């Protein structure tokens, strides 16, 4: 059995080469194709099994979530506990098909990375949409990994990344711990920040409108209960053509029915078509979709799409349409990426090997 601690996982991920990242990207894409292709099969014939997650709340109000998954080649379970004393702590357990424990990984970094990587499976194939100015809402690990992966996968296309957050403290921490490093690594790219807290309301709204209007890509990574910007800000700056400016918009922060990162006009700005990781889960958990009364036939699972297009064919985006992607996350993402990271850790001699399991 191999164990990768949080520092081990962080070291592996922050030293990925573009080639290694593309291997992980392809592995995740293939897993999503498999999941979507099996929705019509009887349960015993499926390669991928993802039972509903189970939760336990103790007398001390510690909430634990158990998320099992199997792709037949491996079986895994992610266990995450949200406690009053320690915050959120989790671990991914990966087993052989026969039940032998292959390894354990700290879950926090893997979860942020695999969610951002899911966004990138679609983002990198929307080749007709510009990627010059990326706007990121949030200041946590999800926001960080969306920036890191975009820079790793399409470095020559990006010229500006703006991070926007409601709270000042978290964004200042990100400035010190993440953005300063990115500035050193990518000196030709402009990194900017904007925070609502401590900024005059009129000044904040003016700057927000300017940033949204000039953006080509919007990565929203916040557990917000109200839209981060109004739809009108997307068209604040007239384009030189008759068609509206096209954008790539991903929403990965909201995961409960009362949460909402964008308004209804924005969620429907792809002419009503919305790309999702899981049609069933998004209809049940996404506040944006529920509020907009979106129907299942309006959703396109990216696994289905990739299965039709093949491995590398770009996605055609109709003129005047945005590409809107909603992701709530699936256990198969943890299993596939966790297993790959375990293999990399063993290969690089990172982590700890324990005999007897």
N, C-alpha and C positions, 0 to 999 in steps of 0.2 A: 504494500500500500504506500502511495506517495502523498505527502501533505504539502500544500502550498499555502503559506500564510498570506496575509494582506500585503506586506512588503514584497513578498516573492511575486505575487500576481501583478502588483504595480510595476515591478522592475521588468517583467516580461512584456507587459503591454506598452510601457513607455519606451521600449527599445525595439519595437516591431519595425521591420523594414517594410517598404511598400509591397514587396513580393510576398512576405508573410501575411500581411494584411489582406491582400487579394486572395490568398489561400483560405483564410478565415471567412472572407466575404462569400467566396464560392461555396464553402461548406454550409454556411447559413442559408444561402439561396437554395441550395439543393434540398436542405431539410424542409424549408417552407414549401417547395414544390411537392415533396412527398406528402406532407400534411394535407395540403389542399386536394391532392389527387385521391386521397383515401376517404374523403368525407362520405362518399356513397357506398363504400364497402361495408359489409357486416363487421361488427367489432372483432370477432375472432380472426378475421383475415387481414386485419390492419397491421402494418409494420410499426406505426406510431400510436401510442396510447397516452392520453393526457387526461386523467380523471380530474374532476373538480377539486380545487384546493380545499383543505380542511383547516379550520381555525379553532384554537383553544384559548380561552381567557381565564386566567387563574384568579383565585381569591384576591391576590395582590395586584390585580389589573395588569398583569403581563400578558400580552397578546402574542401567540405563536401561530405562524402559518406554515402548513405542510403542503408542498407542491410536488407530487410525484409525476414521473414521465418515463417512457421507454421508447426507444426507436428500434427495438429488437437486438441491435448490436450492443447496446449499453442500456442500463437502467439508472435512473437518478432520482434524487429527491432534494429539493431545496427547502431548508428550514430557516425561517426568519422569525426573530423575536423582537418585538417592540416593548421595551420595559421602561418604567418610570425612572429607574436609576441609571441605566446604561445606554438608553436610546435604542437604535436599531442595530442588531447584530445578526449575522446569518452565515450559513455554511451550505455548500453544495456537496452532496455525497454521490459518488459515481461507482456503480457496480458492474461486474461482468454479467453476461446473460444468465450465468448459473448462480449468481448471487454473491460472488467474491467481491469484497470491497477493494476497488482499484485506487481510490484516492479521495481526498477531501480538499476543497478550496474555499477560502474565505469568499463570501458571496457579494459583498458590497461593490467592489470594483468590477467584478464580472458582470453584474446586473447592469451597471451603467454602460459598460462597454458594449455588451451584446445588444442593448436597446438602440444605442447610437448606430451600431453596425447594421441593424435591421433597417434603419432609416437610409443608410448608405447604399443598401442593395437597390433601392429605387432611385435615389439621388444621383448615383453615378451613371445610370442609364437614361436619364432625362438630358440627353446631350444638346438638345435645342434650346434649353433654358440657360441663360447666363448665370455665372456664379461669382461675379466680381465682388459684390457686397453681400456678405452674410450677416444676418441679424439674429442674435440668440437671446431669447428670454430665459432668464434663470441664472443661478450662480453656484449650482451644485455640480456633482460629478457628471450628471447627464449633460449639462451645458458644456462642461469641459471636454467630454469625449466627442460631442458633436463637432466641436472646433478642431480637436486633434485629428479626428478621422478625415474631416474635409481637407485639412492641410496635408495629410499623408496621402490621400487618394487623388486629389485634383489640385496639387500645389501651384501649378502654373496659371490656374484660372482665377484664384482668389487674390484680391487686392486690399480688401478691408473687412474686418470682423468687428461688430459692435455688440457688446454684452449689455443687456438691460435688465435691471432687477428692482423690485419695489423697495427692499431693505438695503440700507447702506452698509451695515457691518459685514454681511456675507459677501457683498461685491468687493469691498475693500480687502477682505481676506483672499478672495480669488485674484485680485490685482497683484497681491504680494506673492502668492504661492503658485499661481498658474500663468497669468497673463505676462508677468515680467519674464518668465522663462520663454514663453512663446515669442515675445519681442526679440529676445536674443537669438532664438533659433530661426526666426523668419524676419530679418531686418527690413526687407522690402515691403512687408505688409503692415498696414495701419491697424492698430488695435485700439478701440475706443470703448468707453463705458458711459452708462447713464443710469442714475438711480432716482426713484421718485422721492424717497425719504430725504428730507433736508433740501429739496429743490423747490423753488417757487412753482406753484401749480401751472401758471401760464407758461413759464419757461420750460417746464417738463413737457407739457403737451405740445408746445411748438417744436421742441427737439424730437419728441417721439414721432410726431407727424412727419418731420423731415427724414428721420432714419427709416421709417416704414416705407415712405414713398420712394426712397432711393434704393431700397433693398432689392436684390434678385432672389434671395433665399431667406426664409424665416424658419428657424428651428425653435419651437416653443417647448420649454422643459420645466414648466411650473405647475404645481398643484393648485392652480388658481380656481376661484369660484366665480370669477367675472372675467370677461374678455380682456386680454392684454392691450388691445387696440381696437378701434372701430373700423369697420369695413371701408368707410370713406377715406381713411388714411392711405389705403392702397392706391388710390387714384388721385392723390393730392397734386402730383406733378404730371401735367399732360405729357403724353408721348409724342414723338415726331411722326408716328404712323397713326392710321385710323384705328388700329386694333389696340386694346388695352395691353399694358405691360404684363408679361407672363412671369409667374413666380413659382418656386417650389416651396410649399408650406408643409412642415411636419409638426404633429402635435403628439407628444409622448408623455406630457406631465400629468394630465388629468386622467384618473382611472376609476372614478366613482360617479354615479349619476348626477350628483349635485355640483360637480366640478365642470369648469367651462373655460378654455383658454382663448377661444375666438367666438365671434358672434355667428348667427345663422347665415348671414350673407357671405361671410368668409368661408365657412365650411362648405357652402354650395357653389363656390366660385370656380369650380371645375366643371361648370354646366351640370351640376348635380351629381357628378361622378366623384366618388371618394375611394381612395386606395386604403386598404386595411391589412393588418397582419392576420386577423381572425374575424370573419364576418359575425359569427355567433357571439364572441366575447365583446366585440365593439358595440354591437347593438344593445347588449345588456349593461355595459359598464361606462360607455362614453357619454358624458353629459352633453357634449356638443351635438352628437347625433340624435340623442333623445329629445333635446330641446327643438331641434330642426325637424323632428318627425321623419327622419330618414328611413327609407324602406330598404329591405335586404337587397333588392335588385339594383339599387344605386351603388352598392359597395362592390369593389373589385379586390378580391384577395390577391396579394402580390405573388403568392405561391402559384395560383392559377395563371396569372399573367406570365410569370417566368416560364411556366411549363409550356405555354403556347408559343412563346417567343424563342425559346432556346437560351443558351448560356450567356450570350453577349449582345444580342440584338437590341438596339436602342428603342426606347418607348416613344411612340409618336404622340405629340401633344397638339391638339387642334388649336388653331389660331385664336387668340383671345382667351384661352383657358389657363387657369392655374392648375398645378398638380398638388392636390391636397392628400396628405397621408396621415392616417390615424393609427397609432400603435398602442396597445395595452399590454403587450408582452405575453409570451407563452413559455411553458416549461421546456419545450424542445430547444429553445434558444440557449437556455442555461446548460442543457445536457451536451449539445453539440460543441459549443464554444468551450465549456468547462473541460470536456475530454481532450480537445485540441491543446488547450493550455497545459493540462497535465502532461501531455506528450512532449510539449516544448520544454516544460520544467525539467523532466527527466533527461531530455537531450542536453540541456544546458547545465545540468548539475545543480539546479536551484531547488530549494525546498528540502524536505526530509523524507527518507525512505524508512518504512517501519515493517519489519518482518513479523510473521505470525498471524496475518489476517487472511 
